[in-house]
């Protein structure tokens, strides 16, 4: 690590649902504002491109689907991006223009096979505009499994920067003790936690993780309202009884002893900014290093499969 201090930013906002251009417009605007405040690393919420479809059922019932739900899913999938692809090039141009690490929650389309499977992903862009990596959510939560496939261990991405190692787990992946342990073992210094969880208990989670991993935690959630949903959704009627505020936020920045550096913000869009002293990570691990002197490998061991998984293999005949 060469750089002792880094200024980071966390965005709490939401795009118009299904509108990729709305998402990119906001990313560019927040990147410009963040850079004016001296931010070098900027984080956006879970599936910011192109929105977390809270409250939508996509016409799904056990044993049946509706034509309207299929239409809405098609429209939702049209907002997905390929990684790499034209959309990552656009993100790269934004990152390079402002000279910052840009970390964005994105709806990703599979490129390997049918192109129909979608993933809930994090994309990492460098300050030079290069694509540094991605992470696919390992387990979509509950009804999310209807929308997104499961990632594998090949995208447990951790990236070395001048100020330390960064990487992320998405929303309830952070409740998976073994996933956290894998990230700790990779030497994570700043853990990115894009989320859609606005409950009070989420705050307990991110503070515990910071204290457990002796790392900084940057938690980014959307502030989303029903007005951001297109009125011509085929199944819009099912949303009419929902509250106007669909996600109240709760984004926060937490230090390596579990203390807030920026307390959670609720009920509005926000850009949270904090300067992190990276030397405090080593200081915090003086009495607790979860995968070092406070581990017991003679009792507990974790084996992580980081190979890419596939159920189809092609072999050329001779």
Secondary structure, DSSP 8 states (H G I E B T S, - for coil): ---SEEEEEEEE----TT-HHHHHHHHHHHHHHHHHTT-SEEE--TTTBT---TT--TTEETTEE-HHHHHHHHHHHTT-B-SSSHHHHHHHHHHHHHT-EEEEEEEEE--SSSS--EEEEEEEE-TTS-EEEEEE-SS--GGGGGTB----GGG--EEEETTEEEEE--GGGGG-HHHHHHHHHTT-SEEEEEE---SHHHHHHHHHHHHHHTSEEEEEE-EEEGGGS-TT-TTGGGGTTS-SEEEEEEEEEE-TTS-EEEEEEESS-EEEEEEEETHHHHHHTTS--TTTTT--TTT-------S---S-------
